[in-house]
Amino acid sequence: MTAAAAITVDGVSKHYETPAGLVRAIDGITLDVQAGSSLAITGSSGCGKSTLLGLIGGLEVPTAGRVSIGDRQISSLPEQERARLRRDELGFVFQADNLQPFLTALENVGLQLALTGSRNGYGRARELLGELGLEGHADKLPDQLSGGQRQRVAIARALVHRPRLILADEPTGSLDEDNSHAIVDLLLAAQRAAGGATLVVVTHDPAVAARLGRTVRLRDGRLEHA
């Protein structure tokens, strides 16, 4: 992993045309996140949290404004370059684990490294699964795992290539309290590992947000507290 990445969101808006009219999902947000820090993005359902995370991760481009990761303005990159950035330098964790159902836990995690051309993807994947307490489950298919185990596999997949930026969208949303606590432990441990990555977590859970270094709240697509 290269050095952790700072994030700069400068006057960013994301608007959508719908049959009912213009939707201002994100409306003029400016936000700086220091490299190596952790940030929680909170707010009610529909306030724009996931849209903002998608803009930070290059999954979408803004209608206006700029998004930069480190010294690169990703919002102006063509899709192919943004896809390469997501593959090589970012780690994504979602509420739905999105595991490939016909691949084992080991294969799901190793696939991420295979996509980057690594020759020892399965070795690194097995090591990481062991660190996450899944050494006895590496050869199981997703439907043979519990919800908490599946989310651990998804986290391993997001971390296996040692990303400089970890983006998590409601990673504990479908888990019970014990599993939620364990998942946040894993994300914070991953952030500290190898010099630390930058960690941004979208969450509706105050207990999750309280464990991160800083919290911002969105309301109707705008930043309520910085």
Salt bridges, closest charged atoms under 4 A:
ASP10 OD2 - ARG66 NH2 2.74
ASP27 OD1 - HIS15 NE2 3.58
ASP27 OD1 - ARG24 NH1 3.97
ASP27 OD2 - ARG222 NH2 3.03
GLU79 OE1 - ARG82 NH2 3.02
GLU79 OE2 - ARG86 NH2 2.79
ASP88 OD1 - ARG87 NE 2.85
GLU89 OE2 - ARG72 NH2 2.71
GLU89 OE1 - ARG164 NH1 3.16
ASP97 OD2 - ARG150 NE 2.78
GLU170 OE1 - HIS204 ND1 2.86
ASP185 OD2 - HIS181 NE2 3.76
ASP185 OD1 - ARG211 NH2 2.41
GLU224 OE1 - ARG217 NE 3.29
GLU224 OE2 - ARG219 NH1 3.91
GLU224 OE1 - HIS225 NE2 3.73
